[in-house]
Amino acid sequence: MDDTVEVCYDIERQLGEIADKIDDKITAEHYYNGEALCKDMDSGRAYDLIFLDIEMAGTNGIQAARYIREELGNPLQQIVFISAKKQYSLELHSFHPLDFLIKPVRMESLEQVIREYLRISGKWNDLFFYKNGRNIGSVRIRDIKYVTVTGRLIYLVMKNGESIEFYGTLEKVYSEGLKKHGFLLIHKQFVVNPYYVMKYEYEQVIMDDGIKLPVGSSRRKEIREYQLAADLGRHGL
């Protein structure tokens, strides 16, 4: 439809404002027709949340949703339908969408969708637990910027600049606590949260506060592959 480009950029602008409000990062990728989205997902691209415009030209939002659910066999993909027509809402029930938004999309409605997605996905409040002496502490995983180790002392460097220390091994912190949340082991002494990485380079990553952390020689290929996947939008919202 003629308003597809306008709708995409309007939603992206609103998502940027919502990201600032909830103190998180949101990456968006545009598709102006359903064919391109289905083709990319069939090739392995993955997204946390997909907004489908029902009136999209070519393969429309309903057809794209059917492809995701039936052809790709993906019942868990979170989908939000968008339309200027309210009468679609009952027809869409079989696709089990997260929500249905009416154009023009209001900021309040979009923010509610994002908060609901974060709540049900567990990405908003997942906690990392650590032991300090006899005490058990916890922090929100999304607030951890990176983790480093000196000897047997682990340091959690938080997004607010605070550093939390406790005894342990980086391997255990990564494999048992942070790997499943998308953290990257870039060096035998560093694990980073990609949300706070501003730039990937061959021998280092640059965090959003300008801090440079080394990438170990044995990790460079994997980190490079991750970077390429991220550039293609695999880790976008």
C-alpha positions as CSV (number, residue, x, y, z in Angstrom):
1,M,0.0,0.0,0.0
2,D,1.0,3.6,-0.5
3,D,1.5,4.2,3.2
4,T,3.8,1.2,3.9
5,V,7.0,3.2,3.9
6,E,5.5,5.9,6.0
7,V,4.1,3.4,8.5
8,C,7.5,1.7,8.8
9,Y,9.4,4.8,9.6
10,D,6.7,6.1,12.0
11,I,6.8,2.9,14.0
12,E,10.6,2.9,14.0
13,R,10.6,6.5,15.3
14,Q,8.2,5.6,18.0
15,L,10.2,2.5,18.9
16,G,13.2,4.7,19.4
17,E,11.3,6.9,21.8
18,I,10.0,3.9,23.7
19,A,13.5,2.5,23.9
20,D,14.7,5.7,25.5
21,K,11.7,5.6,27.9
22,I,12.3,2.1,29.1
23,D,16.1,2.5,29.0
24,D,16.6,-0.4,26.6
25,K,17.7,-0.8,23.0
26,I,15.5,-1.7,20.1
27,T,16.7,-2.5,16.6
28,A,14.2,-2.4,13.7
29,E,14.4,-3.6,10.1
30,H,12.0,-2.6,7.4
31,Y,10.2,-4.9,4.9
32,Y,7.9,-3.4,2.4
33,N,6.4,-6.6,1.2
34,G,5.7,-10.0,2.7
35,E,7.7,-12.0,0.1
36,A,11.0,-10.5,1.3
37,L,10.3,-11.2,4.9
38,C,9.2,-14.8,4.3
39,K,12.3,-15.4,2.1
40,D,14.7,-14.1,4.7
41,M,13.0,-16.1,7.5
42,D,13.1,-19.2,5.4
43,S,16.9,-18.6,5.1
44,G,17.3,-18.5,8.8
45,R,16.8,-14.9,9.9
46,A,15.1,-14.5,13.2
47,Y,13.3,-11.7,14.9
48,D,11.9,-11.2,18.4
49,L,8.8,-9.4,17.4
50,I,7.3,-8.9,13.9
51,F,4.8,-6.2,13.0
52,L,2.7,-7.2,9.9
53,D,0.7,-4.7,8.0
54,I,-2.4,-6.6,6.7
55,E,-2.7,-4.2,3.7
56,M,0.9,-4.7,2.6
57,A,1.4,-5.1,-1.1
58,G,2.1,-8.5,-2.7
59,T,2.2,-11.1,0.1
60,N,0.1,-9.3,2.7
61,G,0.3,-9.6,6.5
62,I,-2.2,-12.4,6.8
63,Q,-0.4,-14.4,4.1
64,A,3.0,-13.8,5.7
65,A,1.6,-14.9,9.1
66,R,0.2,-18.1,7.5
67,Y,3.6,-18.8,6.0
68,I,5.4,-18.3,9.4
69,R,2.9,-20.5,11.2
70,E,2.3,-23.2,8.6
71,E,5.2,-23.4,6.2
72,L,8.0,-22.5,8.7
73,G,6.2,-24.4,11.4
74,N,6.8,-21.6,13.9
75,P,4.0,-21.3,16.5
76,L,6.1,-19.2,18.9
77,Q,7.0,-16.3,16.7
78,Q,5.5,-13.1,18.3
79,I,3.4,-11.3,15.7
80,V,1.5,-8.0,15.9
81,F,-0.9,-7.2,13.1
82,I,-1.5,-3.6,11.9
83,S,-4.4,-2.5,9.9
84,A,-6.7,0.5,9.2
85,K,-9.7,-1.8,9.4
86,K,-11.0,-3.1,12.7
87,Q,-13.0,-5.9,11.1
88,Y,-9.9,-8.1,10.7
89,S,-9.5,-8.8,14.4
90,L,-11.7,-11.9,14.5
91,E,-10.2,-13.4,11.3
92,L,-6.7,-13.1,12.8
93,H,-7.4,-15.0,16.0
94,S,-6.2,-18.3,14.5
95,F,-2.7,-16.9,14.1
96,H,-2.5,-16.2,17.9
97,P,-1.0,-12.7,17.5
98,L,0.4,-10.9,20.5
99,D,-1.8,-7.9,19.5
100,F,-3.7,-6.1,16.8
101,L,-3.1,-2.3,16.3
102,I,-5.2,0.1,14.3
103,K,-3.5,2.6,12.0
104,P,-2.4,5.3,12.7
105,V,-0.5,3.4,15.4
106,R,-0.5,5.4,18.7
107,M,2.6,5.6,20.8
108,E,0.6,4.4,23.9
109,S,-0.6,1.3,22.1
110,L,2.9,0.5,20.7
111,E,4.5,0.9,24.1
112,Q,2.0,-1.4,25.7
113,V,2.8,-4.1,23.1
114,I,6.6,-3.7,23.8
115,R,6.1,-4.0,27.5
116,E,3.9,-7.0,27.1
117,Y,6.4,-8.7,24.9
118,L,9.2,-8.0,27.4
119,R,7.0,-9.4,30.2
120,I,6.1,-12.7,28.5
121,S,9.5,-13.3,26.9
122,G,11.2,-13.0,30.3
123,K,13.7,-10.5,28.9
124,W,12.6,-7.6,31.1
125,N,13.3,-9.0,34.6
126,D,15.5,-12.1,34.3
127,L,17.9,-12.1,37.1
128,F,21.5,-13.2,37.5
129,F,22.3,-14.6,41.0
130,Y,25.8,-14.5,42.5
131,K,27.2,-15.6,45.9
132,N,29.3,-13.2,47.9
133,G,30.4,-15.0,51.1
134,R,27.3,-16.2,52.7
135,N,25.1,-13.7,51.0
136,I,23.2,-14.2,47.7
137,G,22.9,-11.2,45.5
138,S,21.0,-10.6,42.2
139,V,21.0,-8.1,39.4
140,R,18.9,-7.8,36.2
141,I,20.7,-9.5,33.4
142,R,19.9,-6.7,30.9
143,D,21.7,-4.2,33.2
144,I,25.0,-6.1,32.9
145,K,27.3,-4.4,30.4
146,Y,30.2,-6.8,30.6
147,V,31.9,-9.3,32.8
148,T,35.6,-9.6,33.5
149,V,37.9,-11.7,35.8
150,T,41.1,-11.1,37.6
151,G,42.4,-14.3,39.2
152,R,39.4,-15.8,40.8
153,L,37.6,-12.5,41.3
154,I,34.6,-11.9,38.9
155,Y,33.5,-8.3,38.2
156,L,30.1,-7.5,36.9
157,V,30.3,-4.1,35.2
158,M,26.8,-2.6,35.2
159,K,25.3,-0.1,32.8
160,N,25.3,2.6,35.5
161,G,29.1,2.1,36.0
162,E,28.8,0.1,39.2
163,S,31.1,-2.9,39.6
164,I,30.0,-5.9,41.6
165,E,32.6,-8.4,42.6
166,F,32.4,-12.0,43.8
167,Y,34.5,-15.2,43.6
168,G,34.0,-17.6,40.7
169,T,35.1,-18.5,37.2
170,L,34.3,-16.7,34.0
171,E,33.6,-19.9,32.2
172,K,30.9,-20.9,34.7
173,V,29.3,-17.4,34.8
174,Y,29.1,-17.5,31.0
175,S,28.1,-21.1,30.3
176,E,25.6,-21.4,33.2
177,G,24.2,-17.9,33.5
178,L,24.8,-15.6,30.5
179,K,25.3,-17.5,27.3
180,K,21.6,-18.4,26.9
181,H,20.8,-14.6,27.2
182,G,22.9,-13.8,24.1
183,F,26.1,-12.7,25.9
184,L,29.3,-13.1,23.9
185,L,32.5,-14.7,25.2
186,I,35.1,-12.5,23.4
187,H,38.2,-13.3,25.4
188,K,39.3,-15.6,28.2
189,Q,38.9,-12.6,30.5
190,F,35.8,-10.9,29.0
191,V,32.1,-11.6,28.4
192,V,30.0,-8.8,26.9
193,N,26.4,-7.9,26.5
194,P,25.9,-7.1,22.8
195,Y,23.3,-4.5,23.6
196,Y,26.1,-2.3,24.8
197,V,28.5,-2.9,22.0
198,M,28.8,0.2,19.8
199,K,31.3,-1.3,17.3
200,Y,33.0,-4.6,16.5
201,E,36.5,-4.6,15.2
202,Y,38.9,-7.5,14.4
203,E,40.9,-7.3,17.6
204,Q,38.5,-5.5,19.9
205,V,35.0,-4.3,20.6
206,I,34.1,-0.8,21.5
207,M,31.4,-0.4,24.1
208,D,28.8,2.4,24.1
209,D,30.8,4.3,26.7
210,G,34.0,4.2,24.6
211,I,35.7,1.4,26.6
212,K,37.7,-1.0,24.4
213,L,37.7,-4.7,25.2
214,P,40.0,-7.2,23.5
215,V,38.8,-10.0,21.3
216,G,40.9,-13.1,21.7
217,S,42.5,-14.7,18.6
218,S,40.6,-17.9,19.1
219,R,37.3,-16.0,19.3
220,R,37.7,-13.7,16.3
221,K,36.0,-15.9,13.7
222,E,32.9,-16.5,15.9
223,I,32.6,-12.8,16.8
224,R,33.0,-11.8,13.2
225,E,30.2,-14.3,12.2
226,Y,28.0,-12.8,14.9
227,Q,28.7,-9.3,13.7
228,L,27.7,-10.3,10.1
229,A,24.5,-11.9,11.3
230,A,23.7,-8.8,13.4
231,D,24.3,-6.6,10.3
232,L,21.8,-8.7,8.4
233,G,19.2,-8.1,11.1
234,R,19.2,-11.5,12.8
235,H,19.2,-9.9,16.2
236,G,16.8,-7.1,15.4
237,L,13.4,-6.6,17.0
